[in-house]
Amino acid sequence: MACRLALGIAYRRRCASGAFVTPISAEFQPRLTTTGRVRFTLGEKGMDAIMAQAQGTAHWDENHSRGFLHNGRYFVPDRERQIGIIADLIPQPAPGGLLVELCSGEGLLSRALLERFADCHVLALDGSAQMLEQTQATCRDHAGRLATAAFELAQSGWRRFAEPPHAVVSSLAIHHLDGWQKQDLFADLAAALKPGGVLVVADIVRPPSAGGLDIAARQWDEAVRARALAIDGDLAAFAEFNRLGWNYFRNPDGEPIDKPSSLAEQLSWLAKAGFIEVDCAWLFAGHAIFSGRKP
Ligand SMILES: C[S@@+](CC[C@H](N)C(=O)[O-])C[C@H]1O[C@@H](n2cnc3c(N)ncnc32)[C@H](O)[C@@H]1O
């Protein structure tokens, strides 16, 4: 199965002897191990530097990963429902089909896909070593059907797959690309997917009006308050959300790492890339789930 899952460029999958994570990027360097096998390891610059290079000075780093691993369960509105909707938007794959998650983070969505589609394989990609480790831990019950690899979302080399995926999904990550980069990504994924395959994106989207920004900001506050109370019985996590200034919609130009595009733009870019059945299935608190199918 490792061969069938192999990308156009090398990566190594998690296997019984442990987790091998290979960065998929122009920066990865082959080294010979003591067993004589070639392993790919990061150059001195490391993945943070690769992400910085691809995204400019503002970029996601391991400190962001640490923070999000702690706060994600409070800060993502309707997180469990979103994961369910993303899975619902994937048509039943053929046995052995490949599902790819871009920027898998903690691995909750990858795990849901492995559970929902018990005959399928998941390739989880992320730029953060911490996140990939966490994805492997979250999905440990399905390790035989999970492959992980380090990648840089903004680069295009990883977008060639030896086996065309049945679905590509992503949650809360594509907004780190600017509008042009998103358009390139959608076009490349339209080319990479199997006919009939889907791209499902869950992400924050930028409302084009002041009124829309205000509604999204208020709804996000309400959602985080409710999750803080439901999880901990107090508002400490909501206070942290405010302290960090996490609500993008209150200060949309305050954090250069976040570059959400409007929902209307992104739906039009999906259509322009050749996707059909382009639609938004869910929208709340400025978070949208939208998708398209390759004819
Ligand atoms: C906000 S977290 C979302 C994690 C997960 N998808 C979720 O919904 O909980 C963003 C994720 O994208 C990854 N990421 C951000 N920018 C990236 C980039 N340029 N290349 C690769 N991964 C990136 C981070 O490491 C992190 O796991």
The ligand as an SDF file (V2000), in Angstrom:
LIG
                    3D

 27 29  0  0  0  0  0  0  0  0999 V2000
   -5.2750   26.6390   12.9320 C   0  0  0  0  0  0  0  0  0  0  0  0
   -4.4260   25.1350   12.7540 S   0  0  0  0  0  0  0  0  0  0  0  0
   -5.7210   24.0610   12.1790 C   0  0  0  0  0  0  0  0  0  0  0  0
   -5.4320   22.6350   12.4860 C   0  0  0  0  0  0  0  0  0  0  0  0
   -6.5350   21.6490   12.0980 C   0  0  0  0  0  0  0  0  0  0  0  0
   -6.6950   21.5730   10.6650 N   0  0  0  0  0  0  0  0  0  0  0  0
   -7.8330   22.0210   12.7590 C   0  0  0  0  0  0  0  0  0  0  0  0
   -8.7820   22.4330   12.0710 O   0  0  0  0  0  0  0  0  0  0  0  0
   -7.9110   21.9050   13.9920 O   0  0  0  0  0  0  0  0  0  0  0  0
   -3.4760   25.4240   11.2820 C   0  0  0  0  0  0  0  0  0  0  0  0
   -2.6320   24.2470   10.8650 C   0  0  0  0  0  0  0  0  0  0  0  0
   -2.0290   24.5520    9.6210 O   0  0  0  0  0  0  0  0  0  0  0  0
   -0.6360   24.2620    9.6750 C   0  0  0  0  0  0  0  0  0  0  0  0
    0.0070   25.2360    8.7840 N   0  0  0  0  0  0  0  0  0  0  0  0
   -0.1280   26.5800    8.8190 C   0  0  0  0  0  0  0  0  0  0  0  0
    0.5350   27.1560    7.8100 N   0  0  0  0  0  0  0  0  0  0  0  0
    1.1130   26.1430    7.1220 C   0  0  0  0  0  0  0  0  0  0  0  0
    1.9250   26.0860    5.9630 C   0  0  0  0  0  0  0  0  0  0  0  0
    2.2640   27.1980    5.3170 N   0  0  0  0  0  0  0  0  0  0  0  0
    2.3390   24.8840    5.5150 N   0  0  0  0  0  0  0  0  0  0  0  0
    1.9920   23.7630    6.1690 C   0  0  0  0  0  0  0  0  0  0  0  0
    1.2210   23.7440    7.2720 N   0  0  0  0  0  0  0  0  0  0  0  0
    0.7890   24.9210    7.7380 C   0  0  0  0  0  0  0  0  0  0  0  0
   -0.2510   24.4070   11.1170 C   0  0  0  0  0  0  0  0  0  0  0  0
    0.8840   23.6610   11.4600 O   0  0  0  0  0  0  0  0  0  0  0  0
   -1.5040   23.9230   11.8180 C   0  0  0  0  0  0  0  0  0  0  0  0
   -1.4880   22.5380   12.0340 O   0  0  0  0  0  0  0  0  0  0  0  0
  1  2  1  0
  2  3  1  0
  2 10  1  0
  3  4  1  0
  4  5  1  0
  5  6  1  0
  5  7  1  0
  7  8  2  0
  7  9  1  0
 10 11  1  0
 11 12  1  0
 11 26  1  0
 12 13  1  0
 13 14  1  0
 13 24  1  0
 14 15  1  0
 14 23  1  0
 15 16  2  0
 16 17  1  0
 17 18  1  0
 17 23  2  0
 18 19  1  0
 18 20  2  0
 20 21  1  0
 21 22  2  0
 22 23  1  0
 24 25  1  0
 24 26  1  0
 26 27  1  0
M  CHG  2   2   1   9  -1
M  END
$$$$
